[in-house]
Amino acid sequence: MASEGDRRAGLEVDEPRRSRILGALGSGVEGRRGVAIALLSTVVFLVVVGVAITHSPGWHEIRRTFFDWSEFKSSFPEIARAFLLNCKIFSISECFILAFALLLAVLRSLPGPVFFPLRALAVVYADFFRGVPTILVIALLGFGAPALQVSGVPTSTTFWGIVSLVLVYSAYVSEVYRAGIDSVHPSQEAAARSLGLTRGQTLRKVILPQAVRRVIPPLLNDFIGLQKDTALVGTLGAIEAFQQASIDSAATFHYTPYLAAAVLFVAITIPLARFTDWLIARDRRRRQAQGMHA
Amino acid sequence: MSSTAALEIEGLRKSFGKNLVLDGIDLSVGEHEVTCLIGASGSGKSTLLRCVNLLEPVDAGRIVVAGEEITRRGVDVNRVRRRIGIVFQAFNLFPHMSVLENVTLAPRLALRKGRGETEEQARALLGRFGLSDKVEAYPDHLSGGQQQRVAIVRALAMQPRLMLLDEVTSALDPELVAEVLDVIGELAAGGMTMVIATHEMGFARDIATRVCFLDDGVILEQGSPEQMFGSPREPRTQQFLQRIVSAHRL
């Protein structure tokens, strides 16, 4: 029952698979040999790449401008403070995206000819905002909306940056939700409606809880992208990590501040990525356990 | 027939695209009757049951449940469905809910009953059908037979006047069929009005007050189980039952 739905969403993985990174590393003697080979090939790879870079003609200059430890130390605290703005933009956008995208997905799944305009609207929305580069939406809204000088319209660049990210990412996330809704087998709806539940109750209590659970990993994936794209708000002049790094860099002719900003982003996105992978793996294990039971 | 019939179907037609599935069904089911629908796969048994539950809109004809025409325009489908329980071949339990939540969901939402009342009722029903120790379990951790019994209890929790059972044992391993049929037998003994689509001919012979043979979207022949299984009139009925017998299913 569930597996039929999963297959339609393309979410199911049939055969048991080990982590892709660890590849064929098994256990026992074979496994230890595998680990040794993996370790050796990694070391060789790093040494080769390292030697190639450090022996390149421009290396000396690169090391001076990108990898200056004292510059890193002096610029880091301010960039870290600016990075808090990235986190703020991320968190606020996230909440609105989750809600708005769900609304879009639900609109798009409404049945019957009466709801055609709403469905069409949701489709056009998703097409449009997935088609326009995020940086363009940010520039158009961030520079355009405050310039209207309508009283009551906020002029904060951060505000319009958040609005832009919400508009763009909701288009993507609504598609993720929709895949989840489509993956719930129609028999679930039939069962709920046959008990006398209304369409709304069926959606709320039966369809969406199953749909959302299935799409948590792809949702997190989009959030990783969002966290990175908060840097785009800096193009409006908001002093977030990237903008702060640019300022520092312009003042000292050093690129090391960019490296500091990159470290901060990576410190957030990598754990998020590993967490997503862990969730996906756990999900797969659970589904396999269920499959064996049925 | 009389106006007190639990279910009255007149001239029911239904097609999916160009595929005519029900071609004029007339059927009357009295209170406390158990009507078994038999016939080959694709003869329209499931579609007929889904039409009675309004899961499929009908193309033509009337369905009257306890004196009320449910196929008329503007009927409140949710209200109609609350009085008609249906159990599906594939159980269709809600996998994200425990057994107790599965059973209490509809009474709480559709009948607006309190949690305490519905849970008490659900526990009593589950206990009656030997599922007391599965109250907190999730569907994935139940056998097919247990799942189907929960699905029956879920439908019963709405206190329906009419139960529709759509090949409820067809997806079960053979050794799990009996426990589900026992439950249905108990319901019949309790006077529940039921319409049952089934391939279990032995069961139909034991439990039915009437047997209808569906063939190509019409009820070709109907009668008492003795008559239908003992001396069917229509050649097609004879042929169908002959095949069942030679497959050792009767």
Interface residues (C-beta under 8 A of the other chain):
Chain A: M1 A2 S187 Q188 A190 A191 A192 R193 S194 L195 G196 L197 T198 Q201 K205 V206 P209 Q210 R213 Q290 H293 A294
Chain B: R50 N53 L55 V77 N78 R79 R81 R82 I84 G85 I86 F88 A90 F91 N92 L93 F94 P95 H96 L105 A106 L109 A110 L111 D140 H141 R154 A155 M158
